[in-house]
């Protein structure tokens, strides 16, 4: 099983039928600082009982290794509905160690390996895809959807809205219902951050 940064009882991990896998880009994975994202994931566990695994990466190789470990070695992989990516980048790319990788390149690395997963980006990066880019990613990886935000971080992190989104998903696996409820409950924040879903 993957290493866990959160101190969760083993039984809780095994009994849970819904997980969040979070991959966060950092400058150096040797630095062992607790990030804001980790604090938010702990809140998710404490308040909603949703287990998560948090990994950091500082290169494309690290990203690939982490996701490969998840896909190939983690027996709970089918329970990870959401892969939560906290990394900077531009409209259709991510940035790792000052290098930009397009979502097309990412799709090719994980060809056929993200079946029925939702890839959710925090607003550390803007997510702005045209229909063709989104469809290519979904077709190549098998992912169910890509979600994120059209407005970049301007002093307002998406972490609180992300947590609500994850919890709604835990309660209802109909993606469109979840997005509708998210907008009903947090309309202003969804508009402010420009929540987006490509499916």
JOWODA-V639304 format. One record per backbone hydrogen bond with DSSP energy under -0.5 kcal/mol. NH is the residue of the N-H (numbers start at 1). CO is the residue of the C=O. If there is no record, write none. Layout:
NH,CO  NH,CO
This chain:
8,6  13,9  14,10  15,11  16,12  19,79  20,51  21,82  22,20  22,53  23,84  24,22  24,55  25,86  26,57  31,28  39,35  40,36  41,37  42,38  43,39  44,40  45,41  46,42  47,43  48,44  49,45  50,44  51,18  51,49  53,20  55,22  57,24  63,59  64,60  65,61  66,62  67,63  68,64  69,65  70,66  71,67  72,68  73,69  74,69  74,70  75,73  77,74  79,76  80,77  81,19  81,79  82,19  83,118  84,21  84,82  85,83  85,120  86,23  86,84  87,85  93,90  94,101  95,88  96,94  96,99  99,96  101,94  103,92  106,102  107,103  108,104  109,105  110,106  111,108  112,140  113,110  114,141  116,142  117,114  118,81  119,117  119,145  120,83  120,118  121,119  121,147  122,85  125,122  127,149  128,91  128,126  134,130  135,131  136,132  137,133  138,134  139,135  140,136  141,137  142,138  144,117  145,117  146,198  147,119  148,196  150,194  151,193  153,123  157,155  162,158  163,159  164,160  165,161  166,162  167,163  168,164  169,165  170,166  171,167  172,168  175,173  178,174  179,175  180,176  181,177  182,178  183,179  184,180  185,181  186,182  190,186  191,187  192,188  193,189  194,190  195,190  196,148  198,146
